[in-house]
């Protein structure tokens, strides 16, 4: 595996800098909190390379099963805390601030295995966003998980702690009607930004609820289409990036969920060109990708990156490694970023690969973002293509 990399990713822990954690989330795997053996699920996905997981108490759980799922989460956190093992960055998606407080109080000190909480339908119009943040502050104060060192490394991917502190953080999901509907969107997003910016130390990243966005218009995309082919949803994503994803004072925003995983009959042509898959083994890989309908997912990840989104919500374990492979910085991108970063005197120059013009001032923010992604996912070797990374990830 190391032969694929010009530069390996830096090591990550639960107390690494929040900037690195937010970028390094990768394919964030959601799992329903009512599954019978969550501990085994978490440890299995850790061993398969999953960096971030969400135990979901919201839409994936029938209303009648919420109480049992809450008990399951509490028992899972207690079990994981007792094991004192390396874990993925672990989150719980809750329904209400009251549920968030209830679950963590029942879990007690075992809440320390969490990195934070995922908050659905977050906005600043109804007061729910502020209520979730207030609940987080209460939990942080009660459990001492407010950024002070408790002397214990709760784990994640093995590696050194960069800060030596533990703080619970939120990942709000933007999916409420006020954010979706055109007539209220600008004000709603501005109000969300104001609230998040005032509590920046409590926010890890912002997530996009594309399923609820599509539902608001009675739509659901097929596995042949990316979310960017659904114009009304693509417009909302663009506005979210415009308001919350600016280089100055913005937040890391993750790509929306990819909800398909089974093989079905195709309607549209495959999204992957034949040319990069030259050899027999590569051709077989391409066939596997198309058979599983993963070529559209690959295209959507590329469009996420092009639109300023990092990482992705996934609901099937096989998608995690693919998201990570597509997040690796290419050797060409890395050399461009190194040539640009910190060169604030302006001007332009041919790129190190001699195939484009690098403008020093306009590309500064891109260069900084690319170098942070290189820390999180590494840099591919000069002769390594995305096909090689996909092949390794799907081995």
C-alpha positions in Angstrom: 0.0 0.0 0.0 2.8 2.4 0.9 4.1 2.2 -2.7 1.0 3.9 -3.9 1.8 7.0 -1.9 4.3 9.9 -2.4 3.3 11.0 1.1 1.3 9.0 3.6 -1.6 10.5 5.6 -0.7 11.9 9.0 -1.9 9.9 12.0 -5.3 10.8 13.5 -6.7 10.6 17.0 -9.8 11.7 18.8 -7.9 14.7 20.1 -6.3 15.7 16.8 -7.0 19.3 15.7 -10.6 19.8 14.8 -9.5 21.2 11.4 -7.8 17.9 10.6 -10.7 15.8 12.0 -13.3 17.6 9.9 -11.4 17.0 6.7 -10.4 13.4 7.6 -13.9 12.1 8.3 -14.0 10.6 4.8 -16.8 8.2 4.2 -18.9 8.7 7.4 -20.8 5.4 7.8 -24.3 5.6 9.3 -25.7 2.6 11.1 -29.1 2.3 12.8 -28.8 2.4 16.6 -31.2 -0.6 17.0 -28.8 -3.1 15.5 -28.4 -6.0 17.8 -24.6 -5.9 18.2 -23.4 -2.3 17.7 -20.1 -3.0 19.5 -19.2 -5.7 17.0 -20.2 -3.4 14.1 -18.0 -0.5 15.3 -15.0 -2.7 15.8 -15.5 -4.5 12.5 -15.7 -1.2 10.6 -12.7 0.1 12.4 -10.7 -2.9 11.3 -11.8 -2.3 7.7 -10.5 1.3 7.8 -13.6 3.3 8.7 -12.6 6.6 10.2 -16.0 8.0 11.2 -19.3 6.3 12.2 -22.7 7.6 13.3 -25.0 5.6 15.5 -28.4 6.9 14.3 -31.4 7.4 16.6 -33.3 9.5 14.1 -34.9 8.6 10.7 -33.4 5.1 10.5 -35.2 4.1 13.7 -39.0 3.4 13.8 -40.7 5.6 16.4 -41.8 2.6 18.4 -38.2 1.4 18.7 -36.6 4.6 19.9 -36.5 3.7 23.6 -34.8 0.3 22.9 -32.3 2.0 20.5 -31.4 4.5 23.2 -30.6 1.7 25.6 -28.6 0.0 23.0 -26.5 3.1 22.4 -25.9 3.6 26.2 -24.8 -0.1 26.5 -22.6 0.2 23.4 -20.8 3.3 24.7 -20.3 1.6 28.1 -18.9 -1.5 26.5 -16.5 0.4 24.2 -15.3 2.6 27.0 -14.5 -0.5 29.1 -12.4 -2.0 26.3 -10.1 1.1 26.0 -9.4 0.3 22.3 -8.8 2.5 19.3 -12.1 3.5 17.8 -13.3 5.4 14.8 -14.4 9.0 15.3 -17.8 8.1 16.8 -21.0 10.2 16.7 -24.6 9.7 17.8 -27.4 11.3 15.6 -30.1 12.4 18.0 -33.7 13.6 17.5 -34.0 16.3 20.1 -31.8 18.2 22.7 -33.7 16.3 25.4 -32.7 13.0 24.0 -29.1 14.1 23.6 -29.0 15.0 27.3 -30.8 11.8 28.4 -28.6 9.4 26.5 -25.3 11.1 27.6 -26.4 11.3 31.3 -27.3 7.6 31.3 -24.0 6.8 29.6 -22.0 9.0 32.0 -18.3 9.0 31.6 -18.6 6.5 28.7 -19.8 9.4 26.6 -16.0 10.1 26.4 -15.7 7.6 23.6 -17.8 9.9 21.4 -16.4 12.7 19.2 -19.8 14.4 19.2 -23.3 14.4 17.9 -25.0 14.8 14.5 -28.0 17.2 14.6 -30.8 16.8 12.1 -32.9 19.6 10.6 -30.6 22.2 12.1 -31.7 25.9 11.7 -31.8 29.1 13.6 -35.5 29.9 12.7 -37.3 27.8 15.3 -34.7 28.0 18.1 -33.8 24.3 17.8 -30.3 25.0 16.7 -29.6 27.1 19.8 -31.2 24.5 22.0 -28.9 21.7 20.7 -25.9 23.9 21.3 -27.1 24.7 24.8 -27.5 21.0 25.5 -24.0 20.4 24.2 -22.6 23.0 26.6 -24.5 21.3 29.5 -23.0 17.9 28.6 -19.5 19.3 28.2 -19.7 21.0 31.6 -21.2 18.0 33.4 -18.7 15.5 32.0 -15.7 17.8 31.7 -15.5 17.1 27.9 -15.1 20.8 27.1 -11.5 20.8 25.7 -9.7 20.2 29.0 -7.3 17.3 29.1 -8.6 14.4 31.1 -5.4 12.4 30.7 -6.9 9.7 28.6 -6.6 9.1 24.9 -10.0 7.8 23.8 -8.6 6.6 20.5 -9.5 6.8 16.8 -7.1 5.8 14.1 -3.8 5.2 16.0 -1.5 8.1 16.2 -0.2 10.9 18.4 -2.5 13.5 19.9 -1.9 17.0 18.5 -3.7 18.9 21.3 -4.0 16.5 24.2 -7.6 17.6 24.9 -11.0 16.1 24.3 -14.1 18.2 23.4 -17.5 17.0 22.1 -18.6 18.8 19.0 -21.6 19.0 16.7 -22.2 18.2 13.1 -25.4 20.0 12.1 -27.3 18.7 9.1 -28.9 21.4 6.9 -32.2 19.9 5.7 -35.0 22.0 7.2 -37.7 23.6 5.0 -36.4 27.1 5.8 -33.1 26.2 4.2 -34.6 24.3 1.3 -37.3 26.7 0.1 -36.2 29.5 -2.1 -38.1 32.3 -0.4 -36.6 31.7 3.0 -33.2 30.2 2.1 -31.0 33.2 2.1 -32.1 34.4 5.5 -32.1 30.9 7.0 -28.6 30.2 5.8 -27.3 33.6 7.1 -28.9 32.9 10.5 -27.4 29.4 10.6 -24.0 30.9 9.8 -24.4 33.5 12.5 -25.2 30.9 15.1 -22.4 28.5 14.1 -19.8 31.2 13.9 -20.7 32.4 17.4 -20.1 28.8 18.6 -17.3 27.8 16.3 -15.3 25.8 18.8 -18.4 23.5 19.2 -18.8 22.8 15.5 -16.8 20.1 13.7 -18.3 20.2 10.2 -21.6 20.9 8.4 -23.5 18.1 6.7 -26.1 18.3 3.9 -29.4 16.3 4.1 -30.0 15.7 0.4 -32.7 13.0 1.1 -34.9 15.5 3.0 -34.1 18.1 0.3 -35.3 15.8 -2.4 -38.3 14.8 -0.3 -39.4 18.5 0.0 -40.1 18.4 -3.8 -41.4 14.8 -3.9 -38.2 13.6 -5.6 -35.7 10.8 -5.3 -32.8 10.4 -7.6 -32.0 7.1 -9.2 -28.6 5.3 -8.9 -27.9 6.5 -12.5 -27.9 10.1 -11.5 -25.8 12.2 -9.1 -27.4 14.7 -6.7 -26.1 17.4 -9.0 -28.5 16.2 -11.7 -31.4 17.1 -9.5 -31.4 20.8 -10.2 -33.5 22.1 -7.3 -31.3 20.2 -4.8 -28.0 21.2 -6.6 -29.2 24.9 -6.2 -29.5 24.4 -2.4 -26.1 22.8 -2.2 -24.6 25.7 -4.1 -26.1 28.3 -1.8 -24.9 26.4 1.3 -21.4 26.5 0.0 -21.8 30.1 -0.9 -22.8 31.1 2.7 -21.1 28.6 4.9 -18.1 27.3 2.9 -16.2 30.5 2.1 -12.4 30.4 2.7 -12.6 33.3 5.2 -14.5 32.1 8.2 -16.3 29.2 6.6 -16.8 25.6 7.7 -15.9 22.2 6.3 -19.0 20.9 4.5 -19.5 17.2 3.7 -21.0 15.7 0.6 -24.6 14.4 0.8 -25.6 10.8 1.4 -25.2 8.1 -1.3 -28.2 5.9 -0.5 -27.8 3.1 -3.2 -25.9 -0.1 -2.8 -27.6 -3.0 -4.7 -27.1 -3.9 -8.3 -30.0 -3.1 -10.6 -30.6 -2.8 -14.3 -29.0 0.3 -15.8 -30.9 3.0 -17.7 -28.1 5.4 -18.6 -24.6 4.7 -20.0 -21.7 4.1 -17.5 -19.9 7.1 -16.1 -16.4 5.7 -16.3 -14.4 5.9 -19.5 -12.7 2.8 -20.8 -9.3 4.4 -21.5 -7.9 4.5 -17.9 -8.7 0.8 -17.5 -6.1 -0.5 -19.9 -5.0 -3.9 -18.6 -7.1 -7.0 -18.1 -7.1 -6.6 -14.3 -8.2 -3.0 -14.6 -10.9 -3.9 -17.1 -12.2 -6.4 -14.6 -12.2 -3.7 -11.9 -14.2 -1.4 -14.2 -16.7 -4.2 -14.8 -17.0 -4.7 -11.0 -17.6 -1.0 -10.5 -20.3 -0.8 -13.1 -22.0 -4.0 -12.0 -22.3 -2.5 -8.5 -23.5 0.9 -9.9 -20.5 2.5 -8.2 -19.5 4.6 -11.3 -22.2 7.2 -10.5 -21.0 7.4 -6.9 -17.4 8.0 -8.2 -18.7 10.8 -10.4 -20.7 12.3 -7.5 -17.6 12.3 -5.3 -15.7 14.1 -8.0 -18.5 16.7 -8.2 -18.5 17.0 -4.4 -14.8 17.9 -4.5 -15.3 20.3 -7.4 -18.0 22.1 -5.5 -16.0 22.4 -2.3 -17.4 19.5 -0.3 -15.1 17.1 1.6 -16.1 13.6 2.7 -19.5 11.9 2.3 -22.3 10.3 4.2 -22.6 6.6 3.3 -24.9 3.8 4.4 -23.0 0.8 3.2 -19.5 -0.3 4.4 -18.3 -1.0 0.8 -18.5 2.7 0.0 -16.1 3.9 2.7 -12.9 2.8 1.1 -14.0 4.2 -2.2 -14.7 7.6 -0.7 -11.2 7.5 0.9 -9.5 6.5 -2.4 -11.2 9.3 -4.3 -10.1 11.8 -1.6 -6.4 11.1 -1.9 -4.6 14.1 -3.3 -2.9 13.5 -6.7 0.8 14.1 -7.1 0.1 16.8 -9.6 -2.4 18.6 -7.3 0.1 18.4 -4.4 3.0 19.9 -6.3 0.7 22.7 -7.5 -0.4 23.4 -4.0 3.1 23.5 -2.7 4.1 25.9 -5.4 1.2 28.2 -4.6 0.9 28.0 -0.8 2.4 31.0 0.9 3.4 32.7 -2.3 1.4 35.9 -1.6 3.4 38.2 -3.8 1.2 37.4 -6.7 2.1 36.6 -10.3 1.6 33.4 -12.3 3.8 30.5 -13.4 3.6 27.3 -15.3 2.6 24.4 -13.1 5.3 21.8 -12.1 3.7 19.4 -14.5 3.8 22.0 -17.2 0.2 21.6 -18.2 -1.6 24.6 -16.6 -1.0 28.1 -15.2 -0.9 28.6 -11.5 -1.9 32.0 -10.3 -0.5 32.7 -6.9 -3.2 35.0 -5.3 -6.4 33.5 -6.7 -5.4 29.9 -5.9 -4.2 30.4 -2.2 -7.4 29.1 -0.6 -7.4 26.1 -2.9 -3.8 25.4 -2.1 -4.4 25.5 1.7 -7.4 23.3 1.4 -5.5 20.8 -0.8 -2.6 20.6 1.6 -5.0 19.9 4.5 -6.6 17.1 2.5 -3.1 15.7 1.8 -2.6 15.5 5.6 -5.9 13.6 5.9 -5.7 11.2 3.0 -2.1 11.4 1.7 -0.6 12.1 -1.7 -0.5 9.5 -4.5 2.9 8.6 -6.0 3.7 10.2 -9.3 2.9 7.1 -11.4 -0.2 6.2 -9.5 -3.6 6.9 -11.0 -7.1 6.9 -9.5 -7.5 3.4 -11.0 -4.7 2.1 -8.9 -6.2 3.6 -5.7 -9.7 2.2 -6.6 -8.2 -1.2 -7.2 -6.4 -1.2 -3.8 -9.5 0.1 -2.0 -11.8 -2.6 -3.5 -9.3 -5.5 -3.1 
